[in-house]
Amino acid sequence: MRVEKFVSAIESLGVSFYTGVPDSLLAPLNAMRTGVVAANEGASVGLAIGHYLATGKPACVYMQNSGIGNALNPICSLLHSDVYAIPVVFVVGWRGQPKTPDEPQHTFQGKCTKELLELMGIPVAIIRKNTENMADIAENFRLYLAQGRSVAFLVEKDALEGDKALAFTRPWKLSREDALGVILENSREDDVFVSTTGKLSRELFELRAAKTNNAGQILSKEASAYPTNPCRDFLTVGGMGHSLMIAAGIARERKKGRVFCLDGDGAALMHFGGLAVVNTLGLKNLVHVVINNGSHESVGGLPVCGGGLEFAPAARALGYKNVHSAKNAQELRRAIQNGGDFIEVFTNLFFRSDLGRPTTTPKENKKAFMAFLGGSA
């Protein structure tokens, strides 16, 4: 379906304001109607509530289905017809749809997405490539919205198509994958890593085996020295924004070695309060690295807070003691060697077109990682 037709149906419901967290399945919509990119999906619902209270019109909240969990509380305790009866038009990318190949973190969420929305009292219309009855769907949804109920368009993979592409770039020469290589080459045998969801974890997994940069060249003279053992890495393939708390939980229990949290800017912002919590724990062995490419690059490329957000000043204010910013490999190497507990790395948006996916299952990753911790705690 052309995205213009889909947007026309949404806006026939009185929608003029869009907010959400991007999803690759919704890239044509996100390119055409961005609105406010929120820190998390629950925050988007809050914006939608404020918009309705001020205008009397429903907002459109877009998200990947994995974000329903973040939105669950405001949907049930504020939007619902048993409470304030505030209508919202949800557009949800259906990752992990049954019988549609996808990544393992989407398997369970995909199975229960439609039922979960309906359990919350939200009528659902599935949008497929060949969906033709948009006018009828919109008419039915209009009746629900008039009753103070929210509605949801559940969008299948490849259901939407559009021509407009996002145009967002970054000036930094360092790529995320090369930054990861620098971090690995400056790690020690007893260091472990917790990596955030998306392409970052995929690049970490491949670097353990390849030790090469984006041009297929050895990263540096020291690259052959960093350990290739993937058992040292916990790949947080789902649960965007939770890698810091996972890393902190590990760091509290470890007696030697460092725990690196390899975070993304969008992920760190999603549950930003974690930075404050970490600094109440007094951890000496946790290194929080935020790869800042200014973008939700793994899920469609929309800018994070306009693309200009800097985390280092906030990290200092929240209690990190040794804060560094790095815009090239030399500065990153120096930050690690100087014992930084918070390192913000500015990178571009480059990623390899042939980037693969982890060849181990989440359960295999968990088992190997726990075995490594058991022998090095």
C-alpha positions as CSV (number, residue, x, y, z in Angstrom):
1,M,0.0,0.0,0.0
2,R,1.3,3.5,-0.8
3,V,2.0,5.3,2.4
4,E,0.1,8.4,1.1
5,K,-3.1,6.3,1.1
6,F,-2.4,5.1,4.6
7,V,-1.7,8.6,5.9
8,S,-4.9,9.9,4.3
9,A,-6.9,7.3,6.2
10,I,-5.2,8.2,9.5
11,E,-5.8,11.9,9.0
12,S,-9.4,11.4,8.0
13,L,-9.8,10.5,11.7
14,G,-8.9,14.0,12.8
15,V,-5.2,13.3,13.3
16,S,-2.8,16.2,12.8
17,F,-0.1,15.3,15.4
18,Y,2.3,12.4,15.3
19,T,4.6,11.1,18.0
20,G,6.4,7.8,18.8
21,V,9.5,5.7,18.6
22,P,10.5,4.7,15.0
23,D,10.3,1.2,13.6
24,S,11.9,-0.1,10.4
25,L,8.5,-1.6,9.3
26,L,7.1,1.9,9.5
27,A,9.9,3.7,7.7
28,P,7.7,5.1,4.9
29,L,5.3,6.5,7.5
30,N,8.1,7.9,9.6
31,A,9.7,9.6,6.6
32,M,6.4,11.3,5.7
33,R,5.1,12.1,9.1
34,T,7.7,12.2,11.9
35,G,6.2,14.7,14.5
36,V,7.9,14.3,17.9
37,V,10.3,11.4,18.3
38,A,9.9,10.6,22.0
39,A,12.3,9.0,24.5
40,N,10.0,6.0,24.8
41,E,6.6,4.8,23.8
42,G,5.0,5.6,27.1
43,A,6.2,9.2,26.8
44,S,4.5,9.3,23.3
45,V,1.2,8.4,24.9
46,G,1.7,11.2,27.4
47,L,2.2,13.7,24.5
48,A,-0.9,12.3,22.8
49,I,-2.9,12.8,26.0
50,G,-1.8,16.4,26.3
51,H,-2.6,17.0,22.6
52,Y,-6.1,15.7,23.1
53,L,-6.7,17.7,26.2
54,A,-5.7,20.9,24.4
55,T,-7.4,20.3,21.1
56,G,-10.0,17.6,21.5
57,K,-8.4,15.7,18.6
58,P,-6.7,12.3,18.7
59,A,-3.0,12.0,18.0
60,C,-1.2,9.2,16.1
61,V,1.3,7.2,18.2
62,Y,3.7,5.0,16.2
63,M,5.8,2.2,17.6
64,Q,7.3,-1.2,17.1
65,N,5.2,-3.9,18.8
66,S,8.1,-4.4,21.3
67,G,7.3,-0.9,22.6
68,I,3.8,-1.8,23.7
69,G,5.3,-2.8,27.1
70,N,6.5,0.8,27.6
71,A,3.1,2.2,26.7
72,L,1.1,-0.4,28.7
73,N,0.8,1.6,31.9
74,P,-0.5,5.0,30.5
75,I,-2.8,3.1,28.1
76,C,-4.4,1.1,30.9
77,S,-4.3,3.7,33.7
78,L,-5.0,6.9,31.7
79,L,-6.4,6.3,28.2
80,H,-8.8,3.5,28.8
81,S,-12.5,4.1,28.6
82,D,-12.9,3.1,32.3
83,V,-10.6,6.0,33.3
84,Y,-10.3,9.2,31.2
85,A,-11.5,7.8,27.9
86,I,-8.9,9.6,25.8
87,P,-8.7,8.3,22.2
88,V,-5.4,7.7,20.4
89,V,-4.7,6.2,16.9
90,F,-1.9,3.7,17.3
91,V,0.2,2.5,14.4
92,V,2.2,-0.6,15.4
93,G,4.8,-2.4,13.4
94,W,4.2,-6.1,13.7
95,R,7.6,-7.7,14.2
96,G,7.7,-11.4,14.8
97,Q,4.3,-12.0,13.1
98,P,3.6,-15.7,13.1
99,K,5.0,-17.5,10.0
100,T,7.1,-14.5,9.2
101,P,10.9,-15.0,9.7
102,D,12.3,-12.5,12.2
103,E,14.8,-12.1,15.0
104,P,14.4,-14.3,18.1
105,Q,13.6,-11.4,20.4
106,H,10.4,-10.8,18.5
107,T,9.1,-14.3,18.6
108,F,6.9,-14.2,21.6
109,Q,5.9,-10.5,21.2
110,G,4.8,-11.3,17.7
111,K,2.6,-14.1,18.8
112,C,0.7,-12.1,21.4
113,T,0.6,-8.6,19.8
114,K,-2.9,-8.6,18.4
115,E,-4.4,-10.3,21.5
116,L,-2.5,-7.9,23.8
117,L,-3.9,-4.8,22.1
118,E,-7.4,-6.3,22.1
119,L,-7.0,-7.2,25.8
120,M,-6.5,-3.5,26.5
121,G,-9.7,-2.8,24.8
122,I,-8.1,-1.5,21.5
123,P,-9.8,-2.6,18.3
124,V,-7.2,-3.7,15.7
125,A,-7.1,-3.5,11.9
126,I,-4.3,-5.4,10.2
127,I,-2.6,-3.6,7.3
128,R,-1.3,-5.8,4.6
129,K,0.2,-5.2,1.2
130,N,-3.2,-5.8,-0.4
131,T,-5.4,-4.0,2.0
132,E,-8.0,-2.2,0.0
133,N,-10.9,-1.3,2.4
134,M,-9.1,1.6,4.2
135,A,-12.3,3.8,4.0
136,D,-14.3,1.1,5.8
137,I,-11.6,0.6,8.4
138,A,-11.4,4.4,9.0
139,E,-15.2,4.6,9.3
140,N,-15.3,1.8,11.9
141,F,-12.4,3.4,13.8
142,R,-14.2,6.8,13.8
143,L,-17.1,5.3,15.8
144,Y,-14.7,3.9,18.4
145,L,-12.8,7.2,18.7
146,A,-16.1,9.1,19.3
147,Q,-16.7,6.8,22.3
148,G,-13.3,7.7,23.8
149,R,-11.7,4.4,22.8
150,S,-8.3,4.1,21.1
151,V,-7.7,2.1,17.9
152,A,-4.7,0.4,16.3
153,F,-3.4,-0.2,12.8
154,L,-1.2,-3.3,13.0
155,V,1.2,-3.1,10.1
156,E,2.7,-6.2,8.5
157,K,6.2,-6.4,7.2
158,D,6.5,-4.6,3.8
159,A,2.9,-3.5,3.9
160,L,3.8,0.2,3.3
161,E,5.8,1.6,0.5
162,G,6.9,5.2,-0.2
163,D,9.4,7.2,-2.1
164,K,10.6,9.8,0.4
165,A,13.9,8.9,2.1
166,L,15.2,10.3,5.4
167,A,18.2,12.7,4.9
168,F,20.2,12.7,8.1
169,T,24.0,12.6,8.3
170,R,26.7,12.9,10.8
171,P,30.2,14.6,10.3
172,W,32.2,12.2,12.4
173,K,34.7,9.9,10.6
174,L,34.5,7.1,13.2
175,S,31.9,4.4,12.5
176,R,30.2,2.4,15.3
177,E,31.8,-0.8,14.2
178,D,35.3,0.7,14.2
179,A,34.6,2.3,17.6
180,L,33.7,-1.2,18.9
181,G,37.0,-2.5,17.5
182,V,38.9,0.1,19.4
183,I,37.1,-0.8,22.6
184,L,37.8,-4.5,22.2
185,E,41.5,-4.0,21.4
186,N,41.8,-2.1,24.6
187,S,40.0,-4.6,26.8
188,R,41.5,-7.1,29.1
189,E,41.0,-10.9,29.4
190,D,38.7,-10.5,32.5
191,D,36.5,-7.8,31.0
192,V,32.9,-8.6,30.0
193,F,30.5,-6.7,27.8
194,V,26.8,-6.1,27.8
195,S,25.7,-4.7,24.4
196,T,22.4,-3.0,23.5
197,T,19.9,-4.2,21.0
198,G,20.1,-3.5,17.3
199,K,23.1,-3.4,14.9
200,L,25.6,-2.7,17.7
201,S,25.2,-6.3,19.1
202,R,25.4,-7.7,15.6
203,E,28.6,-5.8,14.9
204,L,30.1,-6.9,18.3
205,F,29.3,-10.6,17.5
206,E,31.0,-10.4,14.1
207,L,34.0,-8.4,15.4
208,R,34.9,-11.2,17.8
209,A,35.4,-13.5,14.8
210,A,36.6,-11.1,12.1
211,K,38.8,-8.5,13.8
212,T,38.5,-6.3,10.7
213,N,37.1,-2.9,9.9
214,N,34.6,-1.8,7.4
215,A,37.1,-2.0,4.6
216,G,38.1,-5.5,5.5
217,Q,41.4,-4.4,6.9
218,I,42.9,-5.3,10.3
219,L,41.8,-2.7,12.8
220,S,45.3,-2.0,14.1
221,K,48.5,-3.7,15.2
222,E,46.9,-4.4,18.5
223,A,43.7,-5.9,17.0
224,S,45.2,-9.4,16.9
225,A,45.6,-9.2,20.6
226,Y,42.0,-8.7,21.7
227,P,40.2,-11.8,22.8
228,T,37.8,-13.4,20.2
229,N,35.8,-15.3,22.8
230,P,32.2,-14.4,22.3
231,C,31.4,-15.9,25.7
232,R,32.5,-12.6,27.3
233,D,29.5,-10.8,25.7
234,F,25.9,-10.7,26.7
235,L,23.9,-9.6,23.6
236,T,20.8,-7.7,24.8
237,V,18.9,-8.4,21.6
238,G,15.6,-7.1,23.0
239,G,14.5,-4.8,25.8
240,M,15.8,-1.6,24.3
241,G,17.2,0.7,27.0
242,H,17.8,-2.0,29.7
243,S,21.4,-3.0,29.0
244,L,22.8,-0.5,31.6
245,M,20.8,-2.0,34.4
246,I,21.8,-5.5,33.3
247,A,25.4,-4.5,33.3
248,A,25.0,-2.9,36.7
249,G,23.5,-6.0,38.1
250,I,26.5,-8.0,36.8
251,A,29.0,-5.4,38.1
252,R,27.6,-5.6,41.6
253,E,28.4,-9.3,41.8
254,R,31.8,-9.4,40.0
255,K,35.0,-9.4,42.1
256,K,37.4,-8.8,39.3
257,G,37.5,-7.3,35.8
258,R,35.4,-4.6,34.2
259,V,31.9,-4.7,33.0
260,F,31.4,-2.6,29.8
261,C,27.9,-1.5,28.9
262,L,27.9,-0.8,25.2
263,D,24.9,1.5,24.9
264,G,23.3,3.5,22.1
265,D,22.1,7.1,22.4
266,G,18.4,6.2,21.7
267,A,18.6,3.3,24.1
268,A,20.2,5.3,26.8
269,L,17.6,8.0,26.5
270,M,14.7,5.6,26.6
271,H,15.3,4.8,30.3
272,F,17.6,7.7,31.2
273,G,16.9,7.3,34.9
274,G,19.2,4.4,34.9
275,L,22.2,6.7,34.8
276,A,21.2,8.2,38.1
277,V,20.6,4.8,39.7
278,V,24.0,3.5,38.6
279,N,25.7,6.3,40.6
280,T,23.9,5.3,43.8
281,L,25.5,1.9,43.6
282,G,29.1,3.0,44.0
283,L,30.4,0.6,41.3
284,K,34.1,0.8,40.5
285,N,34.1,-1.8,37.8
286,L,31.4,-0.5,35.4
287,V,32.3,1.4,32.2
288,H,29.3,2.9,30.5
289,V,29.9,3.6,26.8
290,V,27.3,5.5,24.8
291,I,27.7,5.2,21.0
292,N,26.1,8.5,19.9
293,N,25.2,8.6,16.2
294,G,22.3,10.9,16.8
295,S,19.9,8.5,15.3
296,H,17.6,5.5,15.9
297,E,19.7,4.0,13.1
298,S,18.7,0.3,13.7
299,V,15.0,1.0,13.4
300,G,14.6,3.4,10.5
301,G,17.1,6.3,11.1
302,L,15.0,9.0,12.7
303,P,17.1,11.5,14.7
304,V,17.3,11.2,18.4
305,C,16.2,14.6,19.9
306,G,17.0,16.2,16.6
307,G,20.3,14.5,16.3
308,G,22.3,16.9,18.5
309,L,22.0,15.5,22.0
310,E,25.2,15.2,24.1
311,F,25.2,12.8,27.1
312,A,28.6,13.7,28.7
313,P,27.4,16.9,30.5
314,A,24.3,15.0,31.9
315,A,26.5,12.1,33.0
316,R,28.7,14.5,35.0
317,A,25.6,16.0,36.6
318,L,24.2,12.6,37.5
319,G,27.4,11.5,39.4
320,Y,29.8,9.8,37.0
321,K,33.3,10.8,38.1
322,N,35.5,10.2,35.1
323,V,33.6,11.3,32.0
324,H,35.1,11.5,28.5
325,S,34.0,12.4,25.0
326,A,35.6,10.9,21.9
327,K,35.3,11.8,18.3
328,N,38.1,9.6,16.9
329,A,39.9,6.4,17.6
330,Q,42.8,8.1,19.5
331,E,40.4,9.9,21.9
332,L,38.5,6.8,22.5
333,R,41.6,4.8,23.2
334,R,42.8,7.4,25.6
335,A,39.5,7.5,27.4
336,I,39.6,3.8,28.1
337,Q,43.2,3.8,29.1
338,N,42.5,6.7,31.5
339,G,39.9,4.7,33.3
340,G,36.7,6.5,32.1
341,D,33.5,5.3,33.8
342,F,31.4,7.1,31.2
343,I,32.6,7.4,27.6
344,E,30.5,9.1,24.9
345,V,31.6,8.2,21.4
346,F,30.4,10.3,18.5
347,T,30.1,8.2,15.3
348,N,28.7,8.4,11.8
349,L,25.7,6.4,10.5
350,F,27.7,3.9,8.4
351,F,27.0,0.2,8.7
352,R,28.0,-2.7,6.4
353,S,25.4,-3.9,3.9
354,D,26.6,-7.4,4.5
355,L,26.3,-7.2,8.3
356,G,25.1,-10.6,9.6
357,R,23.2,-11.7,12.7
358,P,24.4,-13.7,15.7
359,T,24.6,-17.4,14.8
360,T,24.0,-18.4,18.4
361,T,20.5,-18.4,20.0
362,P,19.8,-16.2,23.0
363,K,19.7,-19.3,25.3
364,E,23.1,-20.4,24.0
365,N,24.5,-16.9,24.6
366,K,23.1,-16.9,28.1
367,K,24.6,-20.3,28.9
368,A,28.1,-19.4,27.6
369,F,28.1,-16.0,29.2
370,M,27.1,-17.4,32.6
371,A,29.7,-20.1,32.3
372,F,32.4,-17.5,31.7
373,L,31.2,-15.4,34.6
374,G,31.3,-18.5,36.8
375,G,35.0,-19.0,36.0
376,S,36.0,-15.3,36.3
377,A,33.8,-13.8,39.1
